[in-house]
Amino acid sequence: MAKRSAYQERVIRNYYKNQDTIMLQRVGDLVTDLYLSEGKSRDRLWKRIAEALTKLEVPEKRIKALVATDDPAKVADLLRQLLSKLD
């Protein structure tokens, strides 16, 4: 395996340093898509949202409850709460 350059190391370090912000942005994008989706694509989006929320260390019970409600507004509300914690 080739040695990484200093630039590559910095990019990797910054990615992990800002991973929470990146995941929150991803959840926001997925919620927008969820409002517009139907059928199988909606199920896939819920799966991706659940994975992102797991990476954000949201309790598994809460994730399951959100998925069970199938309500994008509740995910948006959770996203607002998580964003307020960053500030």
Protein Blocks (a to p, Z undefined) as FASTA:
>chain_A
ZZddfklmmmmmmmmmmmmmmmmmmmmmmmmmmmmgghjllmmmmmmmmmmmmmnopafk
lmmmmmmnopaklmmmmmmmmmmmmZZ
